[in-house]
Amino acid sequence: MSDMLATILPKSDQLNADELTGGPKTITITSVIINAGHDQPVIIHYDGDGGHPWKPNKGTRRQLVQAWGADANKYVGKSATLYRDAKVKWAGKEEGGVRISHMSHISGDMMVAETVSKGKRNPRLIKPLVMNSAPDDAQDKARAWANEFIASVNKCMSVEELDAMCAKSSRAIDKMQSSFIDIFNDIDRVVSDMRNIFSVDNEENNNAE
């Protein structure tokens, strides 16, 4: 191991600005989970996130909706380049934050309003992100299948529906585990997150009764 950056990152359950100290990172989204009412209501998993999903703040969520629309399921397979902006303030101090510099699936430069302090926003451009051509090898085809499966998982309305979908795709999921462990881990995290959401919903319903 020769990467010094890995030795100075704080322990965290999400992507943070410190992880981008070494330079921008382009991510490809594998799932979006929305937990309305939470402090961080949007969890965005991406290819190779290593258990550090992106949890964009409200201003960044506005930019995502501006670029890609309100249907989060349609974000799967889209990409964005994230970078560390050292001037982002937290509690009045410049602590650094995650910004978007480029996005796929936009037709040209997109002007956004970036919050710099309470009641103040500055205009900024987000540039189009040009991605590689369509997938043509085994891993890219596996990723394409996983993206479609994850999008379907995000549409499940009950744990029973989720279980049925996993059972139906069990052979393909087993192949991912044996041949593409990173892709399998992304699938496993999304399925686990959905199970946790259903579990919390059931508990809240039981308490309400």
Contacts in CASP RR format, 6 or more apart in sequence:
PFRMAT RR
TARGET T0000
AUTHOR 0000-0000-0000
METHOD contacts of the structure
MODEL  1
MSDMLATILPKSDQLNADELTGGPKTITITSVIINAGHDQPVIIHYDGDG
GHPWKPNKGTRRQLVQAWGADANKYVGKSATLYRDAKVKWAGKEEGGVRI
SHMSHISGDMMVAETVSKGKRNPRLIKPLVMNSAPDDAQDKARAWANEFI
ASVNKCMSVEELDAMCAKSSRAIDKMQSSFIDIFNDIDRVVSDMRNIFSV
DNEENNNAE
5 19 0 8 1.000
5 21 0 8 1.000
5 22 0 8 1.000
8 18 0 8 1.000
9 18 0 8 1.000
9 19 0 8 1.000
10 16 0 8 1.000
10 18 0 8 1.000
12 52 0 8 1.000
13 51 0 8 1.000
13 52 0 8 1.000
13 53 0 8 1.000
14 40 0 8 1.000
14 52 0 8 1.000
14 53 0 8 1.000
14 54 0 8 1.000
14 55 0 8 1.000
15 49 0 8 1.000
15 52 0 8 1.000
15 53 0 8 1.000
15 54 0 8 1.000
15 55 0 8 1.000
15 82 0 8 1.000
15 98 0 8 1.000
16 52 0 8 1.000
16 97 0 8 1.000
16 98 0 8 1.000
17 84 0 8 1.000
17 85 0 8 1.000
17 88 0 8 1.000
17 95 0 8 1.000
17 96 0 8 1.000
17 97 0 8 1.000
17 98 0 8 1.000
18 84 0 8 1.000
19 25 0 8 1.000
19 52 0 8 1.000
20 82 0 8 1.000
20 83 0 8 1.000
20 84 0 8 1.000
20 98 0 8 1.000
21 84 0 8 1.000
22 84 0 8 1.000
23 83 0 8 1.000
23 84 0 8 1.000
24 81 0 8 1.000
24 82 0 8 1.000
24 83 0 8 1.000
24 101 0 8 1.000
25 81 0 8 1.000
25 82 0 8 1.000
25 83 0 8 1.000
26 79 0 8 1.000
26 80 0 8 1.000
26 81 0 8 1.000
26 82 0 8 1.000
26 102 0 8 1.000
26 129 0 8 1.000
27 46 0 8 1.000
27 47 0 8 1.000
27 49 0 8 1.000
27 54 0 8 1.000
27 79 0 8 1.000
27 80 0 8 1.000
27 81 0 8 1.000
27 82 0 8 1.000
28 46 0 8 1.000
28 47 0 8 1.000
28 77 0 8 1.000
28 78 0 8 1.000
28 79 0 8 1.000
28 143 0 8 1.000
29 44 0 8 1.000
29 45 0 8 1.000
29 46 0 8 1.000
29 75 0 8 1.000
29 76 0 8 1.000
29 77 0 8 1.000
29 78 0 8 1.000
29 79 0 8 1.000
29 80 0 8 1.000
30 45 0 8 1.000
30 46 0 8 1.000
30 47 0 8 1.000
30 49 0 8 1.000
30 76 0 8 1.000
30 77 0 8 1.000
30 146 0 8 1.000
30 147 0 8 1.000
30 150 0 8 1.000
30 186 0 8 1.000
30 190 0 8 1.000
31 44 0 8 1.000
31 45 0 8 1.000
31 76 0 8 1.000
31 150 0 8 1.000
31 151 0 8 1.000
31 153 0 8 1.000
31 154 0 8 1.000
31 186 0 8 1.000
31 190 0 8 1.000
31 193 0 8 1.000
32 42 0 8 1.000
32 43 0 8 1.000
32 44 0 8 1.000
32 45 0 8 1.000
32 72 0 8 1.000
32 73 0 8 1.000
32 75 0 8 1.000
32 76 0 8 1.000
32 154 0 8 1.000
33 42 0 8 1.000
33 43 0 8 1.000
33 44 0 8 1.000
33 45 0 8 1.000
33 154 0 8 1.000
33 190 0 8 1.000
33 193 0 8 1.000
33 194 0 8 1.000
33 197 0 8 1.000
34 41 0 8 1.000
34 42 0 8 1.000
34 43 0 8 1.000
34 72 0 8 1.000
35 41 0 8 1.000
35 42 0 8 1.000
35 43 0 8 1.000
35 197 0 8 1.000
40 55 0 8 1.000
42 55 0 8 1.000
42 56 0 8 1.000
42 61 0 8 1.000
42 72 0 8 1.000
43 53 0 8 1.000
43 54 0 8 1.000
43 55 0 8 1.000
43 193 0 8 1.000
44 53 0 8 1.000
44 54 0 8 1.000
44 55 0 8 1.000
44 56 0 8 1.000
44 75 0 8 1.000
45 51 0 8 1.000
45 53 0 8 1.000
45 150 0 8 1.000
45 186 0 8 1.000
45 189 0 8 1.000
45 190 0 8 1.000
45 193 0 8 1.000
46 53 0 8 1.000
46 54 0 8 1.000
47 143 0 8 1.000
47 182 0 8 1.000
47 183 0 8 1.000
47 186 0 8 1.000
48 182 0 8 1.000
48 185 0 8 1.000
48 186 0 8 1.000
49 186 0 8 1.000
50 185 0 8 1.000
51 189 0 8 1.000
53 189 0 8 1.000
54 82 0 8 1.000
54 98 0 8 1.000
56 64 0 8 1.000
56 98 0 8 1.000
59 114 0 8 1.000
59 115 0 8 1.000
60 98 0 8 1.000
60 99 0 8 1.000
60 100 0 8 1.000
62 112 0 8 1.000
62 113 0 8 1.000
63 100 0 8 1.000
63 112 0 8 1.000
63 126 0 8 1.000
64 75 0 8 1.000
66 110 0 8 1.000
66 112 0 8 1.000
67 103 0 8 1.000
67 105 0 8 1.000
67 106 0 8 1.000
67 110 0 8 1.000
67 126 0 8 1.000
68 74 0 8 1.000
68 75 0 8 1.000
68 78 0 8 1.000
68 103 0 8 1.000
68 105 0 8 1.000
72 154 0 8 1.000
73 151 0 8 1.000
73 154 0 8 1.000
73 155 0 8 1.000
76 147 0 8 1.000
76 150 0 8 1.000
76 151 0 8 1.000
76 154 0 8 1.000
77 147 0 8 1.000
78 103 0 8 1.000
78 104 0 8 1.000
78 105 0 8 1.000
79 103 0 8 1.000
79 104 0 8 1.000
79 129 0 8 1.000
79 131 0 8 1.000
80 100 0 8 1.000
80 102 0 8 1.000
80 103 0 8 1.000
80 104 0 8 1.000
80 129 0 8 1.000
81 100 0 8 1.000
81 101 0 8 1.000
81 102 0 8 1.000
81 103 0 8 1.000
81 129 0 8 1.000
82 98 0 8 1.000
82 99 0 8 1.000
82 100 0 8 1.000
82 101 0 8 1.000
83 98 0 8 1.000
83 99 0 8 1.000
83 100 0 8 1.000
83 101 0 8 1.000
84 96 0 8 1.000
84 97 0 8 1.000
84 98 0 8 1.000
84 99 0 8 1.000
85 96 0 8 1.000
85 97 0 8 1.000
85 98 0 8 1.000
85 99 0 8 1.000
86 94 0 8 1.000
86 96 0 8 1.000
86 97 0 8 1.000
87 94 0 8 1.000
87 96 0 8 1.000
87 116 0 8 1.000
88 94 0 8 1.000
88 95 0 8 1.000
88 96 0 8 1.000
88 97 0 8 1.000
88 99 0 8 1.000
89 95 0 8 1.000
89 96 0 8 1.000
89 116 0 8 1.000
89 117 0 8 1.000
90 96 0 8 1.000
92 117 0 8 1.000
99 114 0 8 1.000
100 126 0 8 1.000
101 126 0 8 1.000
101 127 0 8 1.000
102 126 0 8 1.000
102 127 0 8 1.000
102 128 0 8 1.000
102 129 0 8 1.000
103 110 0 8 1.000
103 126 0 8 1.000
103 127 0 8 1.000
103 128 0 8 1.000
103 129 0 8 1.000
104 128 0 8 1.000
104 129 0 8 1.000
104 130 0 8 1.000
104 131 0 8 1.000
106 126 0 8 1.000
106 128 0 8 1.000
107 128 0 8 1.000
108 127 0 8 1.000
108 128 0 8 1.000
109 125 0 8 1.000
109 126 0 8 1.000
109 127 0 8 1.000
109 128 0 8 1.000
110 125 0 8 1.000
110 126 0 8 1.000
111 123 0 8 1.000
111 124 0 8 1.000
111 125 0 8 1.000
112 123 0 8 1.000
112 124 0 8 1.000
112 125 0 8 1.000
112 126 0 8 1.000
113 121 0 8 1.000
113 122 0 8 1.000
113 123 0 8 1.000
113 124 0 8 1.000
114 121 0 8 1.000
114 122 0 8 1.000
114 123 0 8 1.000
114 124 0 8 1.000
115 121 0 8 1.000
116 122 0 8 1.000
135 141 0 8 1.000
135 143 0 8 1.000
135 144 0 8 1.000
138 179 0 8 1.000
139 180 0 8 1.000
139 183 0 8 1.000
142 175 0 8 1.000
142 176 0 8 1.000
142 179 0 8 1.000
142 180 0 8 1.000
142 183 0 8 1.000
143 180 0 8 1.000
143 183 0 8 1.000
145 172 0 8 1.000
146 176 0 8 1.000
146 183 0 8 1.000
146 186 0 8 1.000
146 187 0 8 1.000
149 165 0 8 1.000
149 169 0 8 1.000
149 172 0 8 1.000
149 173 0 8 1.000
149 187 0 8 1.000
150 186 0 8 1.000
150 187 0 8 1.000
150 190 0 8 1.000
152 165 0 8 1.000
153 162 0 8 1.000
153 165 0 8 1.000
153 187 0 8 1.000
153 190 0 8 1.000
153 191 0 8 1.000
153 194 0 8 1.000
154 190 0 8 1.000
154 194 0 8 1.000
156 162 0 8 1.000
156 165 0 8 1.000
156 194 0 8 1.000
158 198 0 8 1.000
159 195 0 8 1.000
159 198 0 8 1.000
159 199 0 8 1.000
159 202 0 8 1.000
162 191 0 8 1.000
162 194 0 8 1.000
162 195 0 8 1.000
162 198 0 8 1.000
166 173 0 8 1.000
166 191 0 8 1.000
173 184 0 8 1.000
173 187 0 8 1.000
176 183 0 8 1.000
176 184 0 8 1.000
176 187 0 8 1.000
177 184 0 8 1.000
END
